[in-house]
Amino acid sequence: MTPVEIRGQLVDALQLDLIGPRDGLGAPDEVLPQRPSSWYLTGFLVPLDADETQRGEETSNEEVDEVSDTACSDDATPPDPAAAHRKYLPSSIGLSVLVPKATSQLNVTVRWGD
């Protein structure tokens, strides 16, 4: 293998690891054993037609570490846990750009995976 081929394979491996499958790379019908935010390091979008269980996730109640100080035990009652709420996952993406004030037209090309 040439150095260029090796670098290409490294790039493909990183894309699979960070982003996931895409055109000709990985399994397009992949089913993850965990939620995408835990599996991939980059962002993801949920399809608009996904069912309710796939469009959001319940946030867990995080316990606050309690400081134990017997000398200052005025309030020995632990605080109430925060209520769990539904967190909706992103199903769209936006982009902001700065252009000169005189600009009257933009030509945009979107390329996937390049």
Phi, psi and omega in degrees: 000145178274161177303325179295319178294319179296315178298320178299318178292324176295318178298315178300317180296318178295319179297317177298320183287320185270322188251317183113186183294151175208187184314112176072007183229113181083182181269116182293340180258029182303137173242121185275145177281349180225173177292149184303326181293339176269335186272314182253146183276343179260176182290171179209160177240141177265134179302142181300328183270013179293148179288169187303323181290336180269340184278348181205174178215148177286135176277142182279155174279115181270132179278136176271133179298132182264131177270125181262114178221101185292337180289330181242062184257046178297321182240087182277355181279126179291150180292153177294142178290151179290144180287141177285145176221162182276130178253118180275136183275153184292136177238005177210170181219148179234164181216132176247139178225152175255130179228158177301148183303327183283355182294129179244349182208142175237139172248121184240134175240126179255124180239132181263123172081007179258000000 
